[in-house]
Amino acid sequence: MTFEQVITALVQVVEAVGAAIMVFGGAAAFLVAVPRALRADTRAGAYQSLRRNLGRAILLGLEVLIVADIIRTILVTTTVESVLVLAAIVLIRILLSFSLEVEMDGVWPWARWRLASGRAAPGAQPPE
């Protein structure tokens, strides 16, 4: 087995782990949310909790997939084109991660200190 074959197999394993994190994390988020939605005392926060947990699973899976792309680009195909493709993929995933975090928290990342200190940003939802 050549070096490239080993790295390609490793990258495929890392990609599978990233996809599994998203699939199993999403399934776990739903499994936790359904009983909460069925109980009257926890029904109000069930949807927000589901969104937050689902977003966390997606974010973690995306981070692992970025690692796979970086390994592939650095160790297997080091060309200008592959680096540009990696840059585009990382940029898209960073923007997606950023938007998911804003969606989950309801506040810009640089304004989180306001939530921690008890001063909510305009339009932001208070933490649970």
Rosetta silent file (secondary structure, phi, psi, omega in degrees, C-alpha in Angstrom):
SEQUENCE: MTFEQVITALVQVVEAVGAAIMVFGGAAAFLVAVPRALRADTRAGAYQSLRRNLGRAILLGLEVLIVADIIRTILVTTTVESVLVLAAIVLIRILLSFSLEVEMDGVWPWARWRLASGRAAPGAQPPE
SCORE:     score description
SCORE:     0.000 S_00000001
   1 L     0.000  132.181 -178.960    0.000    0.000    0.000 S_00000001
   2 L   -83.636  167.878  178.793    1.406    3.402   -0.967 S_00000001
   3 H   -59.082  -44.883 -179.133    1.485    6.506    1.188 S_00000001
   4 H   -62.864  -38.078  178.471   -1.260    8.144   -0.870 S_00000001
   5 H   -66.048  -40.485  178.586   -3.515    5.117   -0.491 S_00000001
   6 H   -63.647  -46.909 -179.079   -3.030    5.105    3.282 S_00000001
   7 H   -65.416  -40.391  177.754   -3.779    8.830    3.546 S_00000001
   8 H   -61.494  -41.887  177.192   -6.781    8.489    1.235 S_00000001
   9 H   -64.562  -41.517  178.020   -8.135    5.686    3.425 S_00000001
  10 H   -61.824  -43.340  179.300   -7.494    7.801    6.538 S_00000001
  11 H   -62.686  -40.509  178.362   -9.311   10.757    4.989 S_00000001
  12 H   -63.805  -37.309  177.203  -12.273    8.530    4.161 S_00000001
  13 H   -65.740  -44.766 -179.955  -12.400    7.344    7.774 S_00000001
  14 H   -63.645  -40.852  176.510  -12.299   10.934    9.056 S_00000001
  15 H   -63.005  -40.224  178.179  -15.055   11.918    6.601 S_00000001
  16 H   -64.250  -38.631  177.519  -17.157    8.971    7.747 S_00000001
  17 H   -64.261  -43.605  178.378  -16.663   10.040   11.368 S_00000001
  18 H   -61.097  -43.982  178.022  -17.762   13.587   10.514 S_00000001
  19 H   -65.815  -40.576  179.413  -20.866   12.331    8.737 S_00000001
  20 H   -63.544  -38.449  177.523  -21.615    9.909   11.594 S_00000001
  21 H   -59.328  -44.136 -179.483  -21.350   12.742   14.117 S_00000001
  22 H   -67.651  -42.841 -177.918  -23.977   14.689   12.191 S_00000001
  23 H   -68.475  -52.887 -177.321  -26.286   11.687   11.689 S_00000001
  24 H   -71.641  -35.205  175.828  -26.062   10.237   15.199 S_00000001
  25 H   -64.722  -40.443  176.591  -25.920   13.665   16.850 S_00000001
  26 H   -65.229  -42.792  178.147  -29.023   14.701   14.943 S_00000001
  27 H   -63.314  -41.023  178.558  -30.797   11.488   15.855 S_00000001
  28 H   -64.574  -38.859  178.215  -29.835   11.941   19.511 S_00000001
  29 H   -60.363  -42.136  178.452  -31.125   15.525   19.435 S_00000001
  30 H   -69.424  -38.890  179.922  -34.488   14.271   18.184 S_00000001
  31 H   -64.553  -32.049  177.165  -34.561   11.405   20.689 S_00000001
  32 H   -77.553  -36.502 -174.497  -34.045   13.877   23.521 S_00000001
  33 H   -73.912  -34.777 -175.689  -36.522   16.417   22.126 S_00000001
  34 H   -61.029  -50.242  178.111  -39.487   14.094   21.552 S_00000001
  35 H   -62.857  -35.129  178.569  -40.067   13.182   25.222 S_00000001
  36 H   -65.680  -37.129 -179.760  -39.548   16.829   26.204 S_00000001
  37 H   -71.538  -26.751 -178.968  -42.143   17.910   23.624 S_00000001
  38 H   -81.136  -21.832  179.257  -44.651   15.356   24.921 S_00000001
  39 L   -90.118  132.571 -175.787  -44.413   16.544   28.543 S_00000001
  40 L   -64.314  -36.344 -175.662  -46.412   19.676   29.325 S_00000001
  41 L   -74.890  -19.744  179.928  -43.880   21.110   31.785 S_00000001
  42 L  -115.490    3.740 -175.960  -40.939   20.977   29.319 S_00000001
  43 H   -61.612  -37.955 -174.685  -42.831   21.507   26.047 S_00000001
  44 H   -61.337  -38.271 -177.518  -42.065   25.235   25.837 S_00000001
  45 H   -96.294    1.161 -174.795  -38.284   24.776   25.649 S_00000001
  46 H   -65.069  -42.484 -177.355  -38.228   21.554   23.633 S_00000001
  47 H   -66.797  -45.558  178.950  -38.006   23.205   20.217 S_00000001
  48 H   -63.191  -39.968  177.663  -35.197   25.584   21.199 S_00000001
  49 H   -63.806  -41.943  177.741  -33.316   22.729   22.832 S_00000001
  50 H   -61.086  -47.419  179.724  -33.730   20.605   19.692 S_00000001
  51 H   -60.653  -43.283 -178.667  -32.416   23.404   17.474 S_00000001
  52 H   -65.191  -46.153 -178.976  -29.445   24.020   19.750 S_00000001
  53 H   -68.387  -38.788  176.827  -28.489   20.326   20.008 S_00000001
  54 H   -64.943  -42.818  176.951  -28.991   19.734   16.291 S_00000001
  55 H   -61.805  -39.889  178.045  -26.871   22.782   15.505 S_00000001
  56 H   -63.211  -41.622  178.964  -24.110   21.548   17.795 S_00000001
  57 H   -63.780  -42.744  179.020  -24.049   18.164   16.050 S_00000001
  58 H   -64.435  -44.450  179.987  -23.848   19.826   12.644 S_00000001
  59 H   -60.982  -44.839  179.989  -21.087   22.187   13.770 S_00000001
  60 H   -64.510  -43.215  177.672  -18.985   19.373   15.211 S_00000001
  61 H   -61.495  -40.893  178.041  -19.457   17.255   12.097 S_00000001
  62 H   -63.413  -39.848  178.571  -18.443   20.185    9.869 S_00000001
  63 H   -62.249  -41.839  179.362  -15.275   20.735   11.892 S_00000001
  64 H   -66.563  -39.045  177.808  -14.282   17.091   11.450 S_00000001
  65 H   -65.507  -33.992  175.436  -14.982   17.297    7.706 S_00000001
  66 H   -63.388  -40.654  177.395  -12.735   20.361    7.476 S_00000001
  67 H   -58.734  -44.080  179.220   -9.955   18.318    9.078 S_00000001
  68 H   -61.671  -42.477  179.203  -10.400   15.640    6.400 S_00000001
  69 H   -64.767  -39.395  178.942  -10.223   18.244    3.634 S_00000001
  70 H   -65.279  -45.286  178.965   -7.069   19.777    5.104 S_00000001
  71 H   -59.982  -45.759 -179.377   -5.361   16.382    5.404 S_00000001
  72 H   -60.510  -44.839 -176.250   -6.286   15.495    1.840 S_00000001
  73 H   -69.567  -42.007 -176.198   -5.017   18.795    0.441 S_00000001
  74 H   -74.332  -42.569 -171.502   -1.767   18.899    2.386 S_00000001
  75 H   -98.264  -23.308 -175.029   -0.726   15.261    2.125 S_00000001
  76 H  -106.225  -59.178 -174.535   -2.306   13.921   -1.059 S_00000001
  77 L  -120.542   86.748 -179.288   -2.903   16.598   -3.674 S_00000001
  78 L   -95.584   81.896  174.729   -0.728   19.634   -3.103 S_00000001
  79 L  -125.848  164.902  178.788   -1.486   21.740   -6.146 S_00000001
  80 H   -61.299  -40.688  179.747   -2.572   25.349   -6.472 S_00000001
  81 H   -63.065  -43.288 -179.509   -5.985   24.197   -7.653 S_00000001
  82 H   -67.336  -34.979  177.430   -6.466   21.863   -4.668 S_00000001
  83 H   -67.445  -39.782  178.162   -5.422   24.615   -2.249 S_00000001
  84 H   -66.617  -39.800  176.596   -7.923   27.019   -3.841 S_00000001
  85 H   -63.983  -42.974  177.289  -10.658   24.388   -3.640 S_00000001
  86 H   -60.586  -44.058  179.301   -9.766   23.791    0.020 S_00000001
  87 H   -59.987  -41.869  178.732   -9.889   27.535    0.692 S_00000001
  88 H   -65.482  -43.826  179.586  -13.355   27.741   -0.872 S_00000001
  89 H   -62.709  -45.972 -179.666  -14.597   24.722    1.092 S_00000001
  90 H   -63.635  -42.051  179.048  -13.220   26.064    4.370 S_00000001
  91 H   -61.311  -46.081  179.187  -14.693   29.519    3.699 S_00000001
  92 H   -62.432  -43.249 -179.087  -18.134   28.063    2.958 S_00000001
  93 H   -70.073  -33.141  176.307  -18.021   25.862    6.059 S_00000001
  94 H   -66.206  -44.284  178.060  -16.835   28.747    8.238 S_00000001
  95 H   -62.822  -40.072  177.504  -19.720   30.911    7.018 S_00000001
  96 H   -65.268  -44.203  178.533  -22.126   28.044    7.626 S_00000001
  97 H   -62.262  -43.278  179.856  -20.716   27.444   11.111 S_00000001
  98 H   -61.198  -46.706 -178.619  -20.882   31.157   11.896 S_00000001
  99 H   -67.015  -35.178  176.755  -24.492   31.429   10.767 S_00000001
 100 H   -65.613  -40.399  178.935  -25.449   28.300   12.745 S_00000001
 101 H   -64.933  -42.066  177.698  -23.874   29.721   15.899 S_00000001
 102 H   -63.648  -40.920  179.289  -25.722   33.020   15.462 S_00000001
 103 H   -64.112  -41.612 -178.254  -28.940   31.097   14.841 S_00000001
 104 H   -71.320  -44.132 -174.979  -28.459   28.918   17.944 S_00000001
 105 H   -85.921  -25.644 -178.597  -27.374   31.689   20.317 S_00000001
 106 L    76.187   15.852 -178.338  -29.506   34.493   18.901 S_00000001
 107 L  -151.594  150.423  176.859  -26.610   36.921   19.250 S_00000001
 108 L   -63.897  145.654 -177.938  -23.452   37.841   17.342 S_00000001
 109 H   -56.549  -35.057 -178.462  -20.369   36.016   18.679 S_00000001
 110 H   -78.301   -3.046  177.852  -18.677   39.265   19.672 S_00000001
 111 H  -109.947   10.854 -179.224  -21.725   40.228   21.763 S_00000001
 112 H   -63.518  -29.628 -179.347  -21.843   37.053   23.881 S_00000001
 113 H   -59.793  -28.713  178.251  -20.309   38.880   26.830 S_00000001
 114 H   -65.531  -39.456  177.434  -23.569   40.815   27.119 S_00000001
 115 H   -66.684  -41.141 -178.892  -25.458   37.571   27.679 S_00000001
 116 H   -65.863  -33.853 -178.403  -22.893   36.394   30.202 S_00000001
 117 L   -89.014   -1.219  177.144  -23.103   39.667   32.120 S_00000001
 118 L    95.144   -4.576  178.199  -26.906   39.667   32.054 S_00000001
 119 L   -98.898  106.161 -176.996  -27.328   42.464   29.512 S_00000001
 120 L   -76.449  145.204  174.653  -29.113   40.990   26.526 S_00000001
 121 L   -73.505  152.605  179.415  -28.513   42.325   23.050 S_00000001
 122 L   -57.206  128.140  178.354  -31.514   43.902   21.313 S_00000001
 123 L    83.687   -6.498 -177.605  -33.697   41.144   19.867 S_00000001
 124 L   -82.348  147.477  176.556  -31.698   38.357   21.498 S_00000001
 125 L   -87.776  139.178  178.477  -33.423   35.596   23.390 S_00000001
 126 L   -66.779  147.781  179.259  -32.268   35.014   26.952 S_00000001
 127 L   -66.648  151.610  179.771  -30.341   31.780   27.547 S_00000001
 128 L   -76.024    0.000    0.000  -32.239   28.831   29.028 S_00000001
